[in-house]
Amino acid sequence: MKLIEPIVAWQDEIARVRRDLHAHPELSYEEFRTADVVAAKLQEWGIPIDRGLGGTGVVGIIEGKLRQASGKPRAVGLRADMDALPMQELNAFEHRSRHDGKMHACGHDGHTAMLLGAARYLAQHRDFAGTVYVIFQPAEEGGAGAQRMIDDGLFTKFPMEAVFGMHNWPGFKVGQFGVTAGPIMAAANEFSIVIKGKGAHGGMPHLGHDPIMAAAQMAVSMQTIVSRNRNPAESAVLSITQIHAGSADNVIPTEAELRGTVRTFTVEMTDLIERRMREIAEHTAAAMNCQIEFVFARNYPPTINDPEETAFCAEVMRGIVGEANVDDHVTPTMGAEDFSYMLLQKPGCYVWIGNGDGEHRAQGHGMGPCMLHNGSYDFNDALLPLGATYWVQLALKRLAK
């Protein structure tokens, strides 16, 4: 790997910052301490900052010292997320979470640390023409912090021609990258269907209208949407993850509820699934003398990489880790990511950097796998100089392009 030597020399220091953030996780829109740590480091390195976009967001402004030949001023954005998850950590190593029910189980502590390492190098050298904005975003985990920053003027206050994101990826070896043009992560949608019937004694069902039977029929029928209404060449997931009804063995309840998630890579597929779900729910309920309340919430749109920027990012990766360690047609995931909102506004690219399979975890890690959103997860500090090098090379080459 062709790593930037000063960044390699800072690895232990960057790792201490990362582990400090891991030990003090903060949930969406509560990243006050994290934002303070980020702001203090940026200011220590002479980087002007802006605070408050999206509530707790921090933007660092790194201006190059070279003169641009002509044309519109150049600028790019590099984004890292800062928030933790509302879950219990199972690890027992020294930097485990100090706060019950809060954990950096998705590696946002590492994302923040990698971007800090890149910011430090760029601030010390500044051998580029243009501006690099380092964007530390709150509330990726369901809070749509990216959209909040945009609503608060991210792209008007800091005009940039492209924006880039990165996420660690367990299962990829350290030193490997993954990316693909077009959709790389799915849209995340949630639904709730409340079925209202008529309660009755369990031994006299003919006196009621059973919402549980209606819910069961809906659950089975809705699985045909993916198998019979969707084009088999397109990907989609419809998962019913919750069914709530009843409180006694001999009582047919008045209500039942279905809840779950829908994942797609296109708005058109989301439209199709929502329409068919509503039709099935309404007609099934009517056939069984019930009524429904149908709610379909569109949370995050799909994360769609710009083809030109994807090819550029893959080229940068290959220059660091070699052709064999870059998969530029990686299989997209049905997970979701609110960087998608930024890619709706600006061209850019979202990439995966390998986190290994867990051997890096120190003595005292939990018994579970080192996977995202798992209580035994921990970010791999071996990624810190690699991720920071990628950010630096990406910014330098993009501004020189």
C-alpha positions in Angstrom: 0.0 0.0 0.0 1.2 3.5 -0.9 0.4 5.3 2.3 1.3 9.0 3.1 4.2 8.8 5.5 3.3 11.6 7.9 -0.2 10.1 8.3 1.4 6.7 9.1 3.5 8.4 11.8 0.3 9.8 13.3 -1.5 6.5 13.5 -1.2 6.0 17.3 -2.3 9.6 17.9 -5.3 9.2 15.6 -6.1 5.9 17.2 -6.3 7.5 20.6 -8.8 10.0 19.3 -10.8 7.2 17.7 -10.9 5.2 20.9 -11.8 8.2 23.0 -14.8 8.7 20.7 -15.7 5.1 21.0 -15.6 5.3 24.7 -18.0 8.3 24.7 -20.6 7.5 22.1 -23.4 10.0 21.5 -26.7 9.4 19.7 -28.2 11.3 16.8 -28.3 15.1 17.4 -26.6 14.6 20.8 -23.0 14.7 19.4 -22.0 17.7 21.5 -18.8 16.2 23.0 -17.9 14.6 19.7 -18.3 17.9 17.9 -16.2 19.6 20.5 -13.4 17.1 20.0 -13.6 17.5 16.2 -13.7 21.3 16.4 -10.8 21.5 18.9 -8.6 19.3 16.7 -9.3 21.3 13.5 -8.6 24.6 15.3 -5.4 23.2 16.8 -4.2 22.5 13.2 -5.2 26.0 12.0 -8.3 25.1 10.2 -11.2 27.6 10.3 -14.5 25.9 11.3 -18.2 26.4 11.1 -20.5 24.9 13.7 -24.2 24.2 14.0 -25.3 23.0 10.6 -27.7 20.1 11.3 -27.5 21.0 15.0 -24.1 19.5 15.9 -22.4 19.4 12.6 -18.9 20.8 12.1 -17.4 21.9 8.8 -13.6 22.6 8.4 -12.4 24.9 5.6 -9.0 24.0 4.2 -7.8 26.4 1.5 -4.9 25.5 -0.7 -1.9 27.8 -1.1 -1.5 27.3 -4.9 -3.1 29.8 -7.3 -5.8 28.5 -9.6 -5.1 29.2 -13.2 -8.6 30.5 -14.1 -12.2 29.8 -14.0 -14.7 29.2 -11.2 -13.1 28.6 -7.7 -12.6 24.8 -7.1 -13.9 23.0 -4.0 -14.8 19.5 -2.9 -16.4 18.1 0.2 -15.3 15.0 2.2 -17.9 13.7 4.7 -17.8 11.6 7.8 -20.6 10.7 10.2 -20.3 11.1 14.0 -23.3 9.5 15.7 -23.5 6.2 17.6 -26.3 3.6 17.9 -28.8 3.1 20.8 -27.6 -0.4 21.7 -25.5 -2.1 24.4 -21.9 -2.8 23.8 -20.8 -6.4 24.6 -17.0 -5.7 24.5 -14.9 -5.4 27.7 -11.7 -3.8 26.3 -10.4 -0.6 27.7 -12.1 1.7 25.2 -15.5 0.1 25.5 -18.5 2.5 25.8 -18.8 4.3 29.1 -22.6 4.8 28.5 -25.0 2.0 28.8 -27.3 1.7 25.8 -25.1 3.7 23.5 -22.4 2.2 21.3 -20.3 3.0 18.2 -21.4 -0.2 16.5 -21.1 1.1 13.0 -17.6 2.7 13.0 -18.6 6.3 12.8 -15.8 6.9 15.4 -13.4 5.6 12.9 -14.9 7.6 10.0 -14.5 10.7 12.1 -10.9 9.8 13.0 -9.9 9.1 9.4 -11.2 12.4 8.2 -9.4 14.2 11.0 -6.1 12.6 9.9 -6.7 13.7 6.4 -7.6 17.2 7.5 -4.4 17.5 9.5 -2.2 16.6 6.5 -4.1 18.8 4.1 -3.8 21.8 6.6 -0.1 21.3 7.0 0.8 21.0 3.3 -1.9 22.9 1.3 -0.1 22.1 -1.9 -3.3 22.3 -4.0 -5.4 25.0 -5.7 -8.9 25.3 -4.3 -10.7 24.4 -1.1 -11.4 21.2 0.7 -14.4 21.1 3.0 -14.3 18.4 5.7 -17.8 17.7 6.7 -18.5 16.1 10.1 -22.2 15.1 10.0 -24.6 14.3 12.8 -27.5 11.8 12.9 -26.8 9.4 10.1 -28.5 6.5 12.0 -32.1 7.3 11.2 -32.0 11.0 11.9 -31.3 12.2 8.3 -28.6 14.5 9.5 -27.3 14.9 5.9 -30.6 16.5 4.9 -30.6 18.7 8.0 -27.2 20.0 7.1 -28.4 20.7 3.5 -31.5 22.4 4.8 -29.3 24.6 7.0 -27.3 25.7 4.0 -24.4 23.3 3.6 -24.1 23.6 -0.2 -25.0 27.3 -0.4 -22.6 28.4 2.4 -19.9 26.0 1.2 -20.3 25.7 -2.6 -18.5 22.6 -3.8 -18.5 20.8 -7.2 -18.6 17.3 -5.7 -19.0 15.5 -2.4 -17.6 12.1 -1.3 -18.3 9.6 1.5 -16.8 6.4 2.9 -17.9 3.6 5.2 -15.9 0.8 6.7 -17.0 -2.7 5.5 -16.5 -5.8 7.6 -15.8 -8.9 5.5 -13.5 -7.0 3.2 -9.9 -7.4 4.1 -7.9 -4.4 5.3 -6.4 -2.9 2.2 -9.4 -3.6 0.0 -12.0 -1.1 -1.4 -15.4 -1.6 -2.9 -17.4 0.7 -5.1 -19.9 0.6 -8.0 -21.5 3.1 -10.3 -25.2 3.7 -9.8 -27.0 2.4 -6.7 -24.7 1.1 -4.0 -27.1 1.2 -1.0 -30.9 0.9 -0.9 -33.7 3.2 -0.1 -35.1 2.6 3.4 -38.9 2.7 3.9 -41.0 1.7 6.8 -44.7 0.8 6.9 -47.4 0.3 9.5 -50.8 -1.3 8.8 -53.3 -1.1 11.7 -56.3 -3.5 11.0 -59.4 -2.6 12.9 -62.0 -5.3 13.3 -64.6 -6.3 15.9 -63.6 -8.1 19.1 -65.4 -11.2 20.2 -65.1 -14.2 22.5 -62.6 -16.7 21.1 -65.2 -19.4 21.3 -67.7 -17.4 19.3 -65.8 -15.9 16.4 -68.9 -15.5 14.3 -69.9 -12.6 16.4 -66.8 -10.6 15.5 -64.6 -9.5 12.6 -61.2 -11.0 13.2 -58.2 -8.6 12.5 -55.7 -11.4 13.2 -56.9 -13.4 10.2 -56.9 -10.3 8.1 -53.3 -9.6 9.2 -52.3 -13.2 8.3 -53.8 -13.0 4.9 -52.1 -9.6 4.2 -48.7 -10.9 5.4 -48.9 -13.9 3.0 -50.3 -11.9 0.1 -47.8 -9.1 0.3 -45.0 -11.6 -0.3 -46.3 -12.0 -3.8 -45.5 -8.4 -4.6 -41.8 -9.1 -4.8 -42.3 -12.5 -6.4 -45.1 -11.6 -8.9 -45.2 -7.8 -9.4 -41.5 -7.0 -9.4 -39.4 -7.3 -12.5 -37.1 -10.3 -11.6 -34.1 -8.3 -12.9 -34.6 -5.6 -10.3 -33.8 -6.0 -6.6 -36.3 -5.3 -3.8 -37.0 -6.5 -0.3 -40.3 -6.4 1.6 -39.9 -7.7 5.1 -42.8 -7.8 7.7 -40.8 -7.7 10.9 -43.5 -7.2 13.5 -47.1 -8.5 14.1 -48.9 -7.2 17.2 -52.3 -8.4 18.3 -54.2 -9.8 21.2 -53.8 -10.1 25.0 -55.7 -13.2 26.0 -56.1 -16.7 24.8 -59.8 -16.6 24.6 -60.3 -13.2 23.1 -60.4 -12.1 19.5 -58.9 -8.6 19.6 -60.3 -5.5 18.1 -57.0 -4.5 16.4 -53.9 -6.1 14.9 -50.8 -4.3 13.4 -48.2 -5.2 10.8 -44.9 -3.3 10.6 -41.8 -3.7 8.5 -39.4 -2.4 6.0 -39.2 -2.0 2.2 -35.8 -1.7 0.5 -35.3 -0.8 -3.2 -32.8 0.8 -5.5 -35.2 3.0 -7.5 -38.1 5.4 -6.7 -40.1 3.6 -9.3 -39.8 0.3 -7.5 -40.7 1.9 -4.2 -43.8 3.4 -5.9 -44.8 0.0 -7.2 -44.5 -1.8 -3.9 -46.3 0.9 -1.9 -49.2 0.9 -4.4 -49.6 -2.9 -4.3 -49.3 -3.0 -0.5 -52.0 -0.5 -0.1 -54.3 -2.3 -2.6 -53.8 -5.7 -0.9 -54.3 -4.2 2.5 -57.5 -2.3 1.6 -59.1 -5.2 -0.4 -58.2 -7.9 2.1 -59.6 -5.8 5.0 -62.8 -5.2 3.1 -63.2 -8.9 2.3 -63.0 -9.6 6.0 -65.2 -6.8 7.3 -62.3 -4.8 8.7 -60.8 -1.4 8.2 -57.2 -0.3 8.0 -54.9 2.6 8.7 -52.0 2.4 6.2 -48.8 4.4 6.7 -45.8 4.1 4.3 -42.9 6.3 5.4 -40.1 7.0 2.9 -37.0 7.5 5.0 -33.7 7.5 3.1 -33.6 7.5 -0.7 -31.2 5.1 -2.5 -27.5 6.0 -2.5 -26.6 6.4 -6.2 -23.0 7.0 -7.2 -22.2 9.3 -10.2 -20.6 7.1 -12.9 -17.8 9.6 -13.7 -17.0 10.2 -10.0 -17.0 6.4 -9.4 -14.5 5.8 -12.1 -12.3 8.6 -10.6 -12.5 7.2 -7.1 -11.6 3.7 -8.3 -8.6 5.2 -10.0 -7.5 6.9 -6.8 -8.0 3.6 -4.9 -5.9 1.6 -7.4 -3.1 4.1 -7.0 -3.0 3.3 -3.3 -3.7 -0.4 -3.0 -3.3 -1.8 -6.5 -5.7 -3.1 -9.1 -6.3 -6.5 -7.3 -7.6 -4.8 -4.1 -10.3 -2.6 -5.7 -13.7 -4.1 -6.6 -15.3 -1.4 -8.8 -18.4 -3.5 -9.4 -19.2 -4.5 -5.9 -22.6 -6.0 -5.2 -24.9 -3.3 -3.7 -26.4 -3.8 -0.3 -29.9 -3.4 1.0 -28.6 -1.3 3.9 -29.3 2.4 3.7 -27.3 5.6 4.1 -28.3 9.2 4.4 -25.3 10.3 2.3 -27.9 9.6 -0.4 -29.3 13.1 0.3 -26.0 14.7 -0.5 -25.7 12.7 -3.8 -29.2 14.1 -4.8 -27.7 17.6 -4.6 -24.1 17.1 -5.9 -22.2 14.6 -8.0 -20.1 12.3 -5.9 -19.3 8.8 -4.8 -19.7 6.6 -1.7 -17.1 3.9 -1.2 -16.5 1.0 1.2 -13.1 0.4 2.9 -12.4 -3.1 4.3 -12.6 -3.5 8.1 -11.4 -7.1 8.2 -13.2 -9.9 9.9 -12.5 -9.2 13.6 -9.0 -10.4 14.3 -8.0 -6.9 15.2 -10.2 -6.8 18.3 -8.2 -6.8 21.6 -8.7 -9.3 24.4 -12.1 -8.8 26.0 -14.2 -8.4 22.8 -17.7 -9.8 22.8 -18.5 -13.3 21.6 -20.4 -12.1 18.6 -19.1 -11.3 15.1 -17.4 -8.1 14.2 -20.2 -7.0 12.0 -21.9 -3.6 11.7 -24.7 -3.0 14.3 -23.5 -5.8 16.4 -22.6 -5.5 20.1 -19.2 -7.1 19.6 -18.1 -4.8 16.7 -15.1 -2.6 16.9 -13.5 -0.4 14.2 -10.1 -1.6 12.9 -7.5 1.0 13.7 -5.3 -0.4 10.9 -7.6 1.4 8.5 -6.8 4.9 9.9 -3.7 5.7 7.8 -5.3 4.0 4.7 -8.6 5.9 4.9 -6.9 9.2 5.6 -4.5 8.6 2.7 -7.5 7.9 0.4 -9.1 11.2 1.5 -6.0 13.2 0.9 -5.3 11.7 -2.5 -8.9 12.0 -3.6 -9.0 15.7 -2.7 -5.6 16.5 -4.3 -6.4 14.6 -7.5 -9.9 15.9 -7.8 -8.9 19.5 -7.4 -6.1 19.0 -10.0 -8.4 17.2 -12.4 
